[in-house]
Amino acid sequence: MSVPTTVRIRRALTAVVLSTALLAGATACGSGGGGDGRREELSSASMGELAALAAAEPAAVEADELAAATPSPSTSAERQKFAKTRFVANAGLAAGATYQWIVKPYRAGKFKKGAKGRTFALIKAGLAGAFAYNRLKAAADNAKGDPLLSKAMGPLTAGIESLKGLSSKLRKGDAGDADIDSFSNVIGGVKDAGKSAGAEVTDKVPSVSQLGG
């Protein structure tokens, strides 16, 4: 099977995305995040984590495009199974990224002014927010291939769309309890929808090895 042109282009652009994210991390480091005048030290592990987040969306979209290029299942049962498989994958990535880089650090107080590593944590949260939103949109689209799953996901459309602008708030440090709850509630709703339709979702945190492709 030949690789779609858009996939080849996206692979070429991934290096640019990575460079931009790493530069953002370096700039934040020098600026002493949150205006507290302190310099944030970035470990190689932290830089690798940021690189994984920057690569996450291009890699996930590439997977979608490659799946779309695969010959379509021939029977209704096969199409529904394929739709559920893609739904579980995309929703799982959204859930994993949301908990790892948004909910967990927020609850730990890492987004508060004066917190050690705050600026870098906010950069990661912003990237994770955009990634989670796009993966949830993809999961909602996947759900259309299965009648039961599509019906269960219908009421969540507005909730998913409400997350669109939150990545910017996260990156700027403006997100509060209500914003974090919005992510958690939508993810919870998607998991419940999947479970009710026989497509149970489990958290899957994006990693360098999974996204390197």
Secondary structure, 3 states (H helix, E strand, C coil): CCCCHHHHHHHHHHHHHHHHHHHHHHHHHHHCCCCCCCCCCCCHHHHHHHHHHHHHHHHHHHHHHHHHHCCCCCCHHHHHHHHHHHHHHHHHHHHHHHHHHHHHHHHCCCCCCCCCCHHHHHHHHHHHHHHHHHHHHHHHHHHCCCHHHHHHHHHHHHHHHCCCCHHHHHHHCCCCHHHHHHHHHHHHHHHHHHHHCCCCCCCCCCCHHHHCC
